[in-house]
Amino acid sequence: MIKLIHTADWHLGQTFHGQERLAEHRVFLDWLLDTLVAREADALLVAGDVFDVVNPSLQAQALLYDFIVAAHERLPMLDIVLIAGNHDSGNRIELPAPLMRRLRAHALGRVSWLPDGSLDTERLLVPLTDAFGETCAWCLALPFLRPAEVTGLVRPGEVENGERNDDARNDYVAGISRVHEQLIASARQHRAPGQALVAMSHAHLHGAAVSEASERPIVIGGEESISAGLFSSDIAYVALGHLHRAQQVGEARIRYSGSPLPLDFSEVTYPHQVVEAVLEGESLAATEAIPVPRPVAMYRVGPDELATVLAELEALPDDPTLPRERWPWLEVRVELSAPVPDLRAQVEAVLEGKAVRLLRLERRLPQHAAEGRPERVDLQQLGPRKLFQRTWEKQWGEAPGTEVMADFDRLLQDVLDADGEETAGEGRS
């Protein structure tokens, strides 16, 4: 038997509307370490987005490495496996890997390819051992796959999963699928009878529920989602990261642990948790969701009329004994029928003396329909990839080819990575 703790999307170093959250992350990591010890865990799986930006602060990095050292001191046989997510720099995640391996911690940030063009699967397969040092399972540790890494693996017209891939726009998803398939095939060859397979991936699966506002997929609008059918029944457990809502996808063995802390006010009601998975032989024996205590409360008032909102603010819980770093976060949403110039002053007057931190005040004005105006396009739902394709087709009268889309994907990733570096310490992308 082997016991795993699955978590993901820590986003260490996140600033919440300009406010530091190091204290919250420190409390979570202390709780996680105590949980690993109390549950006598054999392995910890961190399924991506370890950091919030590609260039995290020194304090954020210290949180991670102090945790790994402390975990090894208290649980010398604990295996830790971390993969990079879309918010992480794969190179940064792997930089201390040689030192981390001495602490039984394995950090995988990038995929690489052998001279013959096949996936280097050896470096992505991590043995998981029990308390006696016996290998009981293999972890297929697959970091987030950027378009530049996988586009071109499946050519237009090639048969993929029984269907021809004649649409260049599917090249990215087909490439992700091909990498998963190659890694799973290699793992099957490596394992001995009685050893389980555990897949870990930072990806968006079809049918999974996406957070309202806080997730930044590489291709917005769901184009990057893959099928849960990739994870065949001989894989005992699938530890997923990327989506912040804890959920299973179709089967109990395929799970997103979700983020341990709310990363946006839209996540205030999520059941934040880590997941314990127990394997016996080659099969999953049991899973248990372990609720994560919330170090800092989060309040979301409204949307409602101003008088109602002010009354709710007056009734908010107040604990003046809390240190300031533990004061609750607050978002206020007010529906207005006309402009109220002193709205903020009214809200702040009600909150004066309360131990809360007002981070966001949203004014919701009435929407007036206008005749004769062109149809509005929701750019967030459309996403940069589809917008580029629409523009190209309008200009040239045909869809962009595979090579054009591959170049666009590389440029898009460069922009997102550069944006992450520039906004480190200023807030989420």
Disulfide bonds with the S-S distance in Angstrom:
none
